[in-house]
Every structure is written in structure tokens, then in C-alpha cells.
């Protein structure tokens, strides 16, 4: 890890002391703090008025149990979380994740990242995140519904369109959002459609929301490539994961002329040298809810590698879209050796710190998740706008707004990096630009 300014080191030491064992949160905080070294010397007020220390401490952390009954009549107990990290810019905004790996440290790291990601969009939304260690895989529709209803029975007292607006994340799609929204409406007797985003089109959802994170990641990648006077057209692209983000990143990359040659799931990866049939892949994963191995079984020119590492596949552009810390230094070196020119994080912090340094030392364009995958929450904010005005926009108009927002995200990152002496460093640019926006709002609001 890089050395921190003494005042920033003091803040980090406090974070370690207050949050023992939460390694993902420690990693996220350190990455931001090391970017703030030049900011701390130029703006001593952020130190003097403890703005940095306050930003690293969530405003509220909610933990509760979720009892539910499975199809055999057995009572199950899961734990759920909502970390309302910072509301200086607007109501807390961030997804809910259902996965066995969820614990307070993961949710806190996601909420911290979300705060800065939301600031980069330029939209009036604060940062928060939530989730549960419930695993929807292998559960029936009835079990998923009963779990979501039980969770919302407790969560409903903490959220609202002017308070905290959850959305989806890993394990939480339109189905789960629908069950949670239905229970919220039932409990509150209000049709407060802006309380959740990622909703279905039948009850207040936004066009492009499903596609937004993946599309936005590709838009950001295209802007990075423009700085090298090139585009995605003809580039070999590898995408990790095969969830919502990965699938629609693959689709948009294909639309822009790239050849998407590989994607993965938790069991292995599929590679197809002449390019995956992305529409068929979406059919297999989203409609039929099958594995990438099932896609490979239908294509004579596709190869499935069980237990393999998708980053072994040579490519020009890498889009890690699965989960945190999935791409390590060894994989980064493999990608650099194969000639990768750009990496953009579609997931939250999927590259380890060593991997990020490997890319940066090699001069590879690297887009951090808080910038590259900001399209999802940006379109959630657009969904909130539509809900507030009782309006519904066309797919084309919403995608245009998303493209404009992602252009703005890229420009904010690039400008801040240039201003603070690290041109081309999108990690530093993203952290500095978003931090200053949140910090200035906090100073204006007093000691909060």
C-alpha cells in the first residue's frame, strides 16, 4: 500500500480500530485516502473540520433478522443489513445484495463506494447499500417471495423516496424488487413508486434500467479508448460474470463493433473465438436461468472450461463484471502480457489493489468501478425522476441521457486527475472529484 499523509493515516487507523475484520471496507477506504494525499495539502479545511473522518463513518447501520418459512414448512433465519452511509447530496441510494457472502463489512464497503459513485453522476443522491446472506439460487418462487416480504416488513420503516431508495444488486432483480415493492405498498398503504428502483415496467420502472450498468461501463470504456484515438470496433472483449451487468456490457460492446469472446460464471467460463451470440447467451441466462455451460452445449464452436479463469483468454479489452477482488495481480499480468489496452470495472472493486497497480504501471487504461459502473445508479436516479413526475420516457431518450451522464463521469475523472497532477489516472480522478463534491456539501451543511 502507498504511504498516506500523516493526517490521512490517522483517519485510516481509526477506521481499522472501529471496524475490525472488515477487510473489504478497509481496502475501499485506503484506496480513496491514498488518492487524497494531494487534496489534503491543498485543502486543509477537510482535515481541520474532520470532513474526511466523518465521510468514513456511516450515518446509520441497520442490522436485523429475517425469519421466513420454506416450502417444507421449516422456519429459516437470515440476517439483513442496510448501511445508510451519507446523505449530504440527497437521499441514500444503493442496491440490495442477496448472497451468502454478505456481511456487514461487504455492505459497508459497497455503501462507501456507492457514495462516491453517486456523486460522480452529478445526480442529487447520497450513498447507501444493503443486503442479506440469503441465497436465492435453488429457491422456489414462493420461498423467494416469502423471504422478500419478511425482509421488507422490517426494512419498510427505514426507507422512503426522500429518505433511502434501495435498488437491485447481485441476487436481486426485477422479481425480488417486485415482491419487496408489493409488500412495502401493502404495509404503508401508499403507492410511493420512488421508494425502490429497478422496478418492472408495469408498475413504474424505467426503460434501460436493466441494461444501464453494463451499457454505462461500455460507454465509459469507449471514452477511455477515445483518448488513444481508437474505439471498441474490432476489439476482442472478455467479460467476467454472466449476470445482468455482464450480459448487457457484452450486448453494448457487440453493438459498438467489438467481438465478445468469453464470459464466465462461478463454475467456469465459455470461450468462442468468432464471438459469443450475446442474444442467445441472454436467453440462456435471463430467460431460462441456466449456466454458461448450457450455452456452450448449444454451440459447436464454443468451448466450456470448467473451473477455469476467464482472464486466461487473450483480449484487447477486459470488463470484470462479477464480484469484488475477482481479478488478482497474476491475472492482471496475464492480461498485460496478452496485449490488453483497457480495463473497466463493471462490478464493484473486482480488481485487487495489486492488480490495479499492475495495470497502471503498464500504462493500461483502467476505469475504476465507482466511475465505470455508475450507469446503473444514474438510471435509477432517472427512474426516480420519472416516478416523481408520473412520466415514462422512451428507451432511446433514456439511453441518450445515460450516455450523456457517462460522458460527464469520464470528464470529471479526467479533469480532476489532470488538476491534481495525475493525468490519465482514472482512479485518482474519480476519488478526488467525488470526494470534493461530497466534502463541500458537508461543510455547507454544518457539523453533520
N, C-alpha and C positions, 0 to 999 in steps of 0.2 A: 504494500500500500504506500501511496505517496505521503510525504510529510505534510502535516497541516499547520497552518498559522497557530501560534500558541492559544489564542482565544478560541479558535475553532476546535482545537484539540480538547480544550476544556469542555466544550459543548459535547463533543463525541464521548468523552469519558463519562459524562453524566448520563448520556443515552445508554451506554453499556451497563452502568450501575443500575439504572432504573428499569432496564428491560433485559434481564439476564436470560441467556439461552435463545434469544430471538434473532438467529443469525441472518435471516433474510432481511429483517429490518435494519440490523447493524450495517449490512452491506449496502443497502439503499441509501442510508443516511451518510455513510462515508463517501460514497460516490458524489453526492451533492456537495458535501462540505469541501472535498478537495477541489471541486470546481470553483468554490467561493473564495479561495485564497486571494486573488486579485481584487475581489469585491470588498472583502473585509478591510483591506488597507485603504481603498478609495472611499468607502462609506462607513466610517467608524460608528455612526449612529445605529447601525444594525447590531453592533456589539454592545454599545453603551446602553441601549434600551432593550436588550435581551430578546430582540426580534428572532434571531436565529435559534436561540434556545426554545423560545415559545413555539416556533414553527415545528420543531422536532417533537413536541409533546402534543398528543391528540387532545382535542377539546373534550371528547367523550368516548368511552369504551364500554360497550354493552355486551354482556355475555349471558346467555340464557339456555335452558334446556328445551328440547323439542320432543315431547312424547307423542308417539303415533302407533297405530295398530297395523301389523302386516296382514297379508291375505290368509294366514293360518290362524289369526286371532291373537298372536303373540304381541305383547307390548314392547316396543323398541324405544330407546332413548338416544337422541343425538344432541350435540352441542352446537349452538349457533352464535354468531358474532356480528356486531355492527360497530365499526370504528368510524366515528364522525370526526374527521381529522381537523379540518379547518374550514370556516365559513366566512372568511374575510371578503371573498369575491362574490359570494352568493350561497344558496342552499347547498348542503352537502350533496355530492353527486358521484356515484360509482356503483359498480356491479355487485352482484351476489354470486359467490362461487360455491358449488356443491361438489366436494371431492374429499376422499378420505385423508388427504394431506393437509386439510385446512386446520389451522390452529391460530391462536392469537397473533403470533409473530408473522405468519404469512399475511393475515388480513391487515395487520398494521403496516407492513411493507407495501402492500398493494394500495392502501389508503394514502400513504406518504407519496408514492409515485403518482397516484391519481390527482393529488393536489396540484402538482406542477404540470402534469399533462393537461389538466383542465385550464390552467392559467394560459398555457401556450396557445390554446384555441382562440383566445380573445373573447370567449363567451362568459357571461356573468354567472359562473358556477363554482362552488367550493369543491373540496375533495373529501371523499369518504369511501369506504368499502365494507363488504360484509360477506358472510358465507356460513357454511356448515360442513361438518365432516360426514354428512350423509352422502352415500354413493347411489346415484340414480341408475347406474348400469345394472341390468338384470332385474330391476324392479318393475312391477306391473304398473299400468296407468293408474289403477286405483290406489296403489301404495304411494306413488309419486304425488297424487292429488292430496291424499290424507296428510302426507308429510308437509307439503306446501301450505295447506290450510292451517295446520298446527303451528308452523313457523310464523305465519302471518298473524295469527291470533295474538302473539306477543309482540312481533315487530311493528304492528299497526300503530301502537301507542307512541312510537318514536319517529315516524316518518310523516311526510306531507309535502305538497308541491312547493311550499315556501320554507320547508324545514330540511328534509332529506329525501332524495329521489333515487331509489335503487334502480338497477337495471340487471341485465344478464351478464354472465361470465361463463367460465368452464362449468359444464353440467347444468346450466340454466339457460334455456332457450325460450321460444315463444310459448311452448306448452307450460313450462313452470311459471313463467310470468303471468300467463292467463289464469292459472289456478290461484296464484297469490293475489292478483288483482280482484278476482271474483270474491275471495274471502275478505279482502280489505273493504270492498263495496258493501258486502253483507254486514260486516261489523260496524262500519261507520254510518251506513245509510246515506252515503254521498257518492255521486259519480265524479270523483276527483281524478280525472283521467291523467293529469300531470304528475301523479304520485309515483308512477312507475314508467320506465321507458323500455323499449324493446317489445312493445305490445303487438298483437296481431292487428292487421288492417281493419278487421271487422269492428274493433272497439277502441279506436284512437291511435293506432300505430302509425309509424312514418314509413313511407317508401324509402328504400335504400338502407334502412337501419340494419337489416340482416347482412347486407354486403359491406357496410360502411367501414369497419375496421380493416378488413382485407383490402378494399379499394383504396382507402386512405394510405395504407402502407405502401402500396404500389405508386400512388401519386407522389408521395414523398421520395420514393426511390427514383422516380423519373426526374424530379427536380435536382436531386443529387447528381445524377448522371449528366444532366444538362451542364453542370459546372465543368465537365470533361468534354463538352461538345459532342455528346453521344446520347443515345436513347436505349430503351429496352428492346427495340425491334431487332430480332435475330439473336438476342442473348439467350443463353441456356440458364434456366432458373431452377433452383431446388428450393422446395418449401417443406419445412418440417411441420408435423401435425397433419390432421385431416379433419379438424373441426371447422366451425363457422369461419374463423379468421383465415385459416389456411386455404379453404376451398375458394373463397371469394378473392383472396390475393392471387390465387392461381388463375381464376377466371379473368380478372382485370389484366394481369400480366399477359395472358394469351391474347386478349383483345388488343393490347398495345404491340403485338407482334412478337412477343417472347415465345420461346419453346420451353414449356414447363416439363422437366424430365423426371422429377421424382417428388414423392411426398411420403409421409410416414404415419404410423400410429404407435401405440405403446408396445405393440408386438413385433414390429419390424418396419420395412419400407418397401415401396414399389418403385421400380425404375423403368422408364420406357424411352429409349434414345430418340425416337422420332416425335416424342411429345405425348403426354397424357391426354386422353379425351376428357377434358375437365367436366363437360356436361354429364358424361357417363359416371364420372367419379362422384359428382354431386348427387346423382340419382342413387348410387350405391350407399353413400354415407348419410345423406339427409333424409331421403325418402324411405329407403329400405332399412336404414340403421344397421348396416353391415360393416365389415372391416375392409381395409385396403387390400388384404389378401383375396377377398372376394372379387374386387375389381380386377386384380391380376389374373384370376382364374378365368375371366371372360375375354381376355385379350391375349392373343397368341404371341404378340411382340412385347409383352410386358413381363418383367421378372420380379418375383417377390423374394425378399431376403429376410427371413425370419431372424429376429434378434439383432439385425444389422444396424449400423449407424448411418443415417441418411447423409451425413456430411462427408462420407467417403466418396460420394458421387461428384465428379468434377463439374464445375459450373462457373458462369460469369457473375451471377447474382444469387445471393443466399438470403432467404427470408425465413428466419426462425420464428415459427408461429405456434409452438406447442406450449411450453411452460417454462418457469424460471430455472436458470442455471442448467439448461439442456445442452448448451454448446460450450465445451471447455477449451483450454488452450491447445490441446492436442488436435482437436477438430479444427480449430482456427488455423493452426499451422498447415493442416491438410488442405484446407480451402485456399490459403495463400499460395501453397505450392501448386495447386491446380489452376491458378490464374484468376481467382475471383477478383472482381473490381469494385463490388459494392455489396454491403450487408445492411439490411434494415430489419429491425426487431418488430415483428407483428405481435409477439407476446410481450408480457411484462418481465423485463430483466432476464431474457432467455440466455444471454451470454454472460459467462463468468467474468469477473474483473480481469483475470489473466488473458482471457480470450479477447476482450475489448482492447487491451494493451497490444496484443499481438497484431490485431487488425490496424490499429493506429500507427504502430511502429513500422508496419509495412506500407503505410500510405494508402490503405484501403478506405474508401468512403464508408463511413459507419453511421447509421441513423439509430439513435437510442429509442427504446420503446416509448418513452414519455413524449417523444416527438412523432416518430414514425407511425405509431398506432393510435394517435389521438383522434383519428377519424370516427371511431365508434362513439366516443362520448360527445364529439362535436355534433353528430347526427342525432344523438339523444337530446342534446340541447335544442336542435331544430324540431324534434318531436314535441318537446315541451312548448316551444313557440306555437306550433300548430294547435296543440291542445288548448293553450291559453286563449287563442283567437277563434276556436271552434272551426278550424280550417283544415284542409288536406291538400298537400302540394303534389304535383306530378313527379314521376320518377326522374325525368330529365331535369326539372328545376332543382330538385333536392340534390341530385348528383352534382349539378353545377355549383350549388352552394358548398357542398363538401369539397369539391376541387379547389374552390376559392379559399376556403379555410385552410386546407393543407398547404396551399401556396404561401399563405400568411405564416403558418407554423414554420415552414422552411426559411422564410425570410427573417423571422425573429431569431431563429437559431443562428443563422449565418451572420446576421448583423451584430448580435451580442458577442459571438466568438471573435469577430473582427475587432470590435471595440475594446475587448479585454485581452488582446494580444495572443489569441489562439486561433487564427484564421483556419477555416476548414474543419475545426474540431466541433462536431455537432453535439457531442456530449456536454462539453463546457458551455456551448451556446445555449442549449436547451435548459440546462440547470440555472445558468445566470439569468437569462431572460425571464423565466418563470418565477424564480425566486424574487427578483426585484419587484415584479408586479404584485406578488403576494405581500412582500415585506412593506412596500409603500402603502398598501391598503391597510395593513395592520397598524402602521404608525399613524395614519389618518384617523383611525377609529379609537385611539387611546390605548390604555393598557388592557388588552383583551387576550 
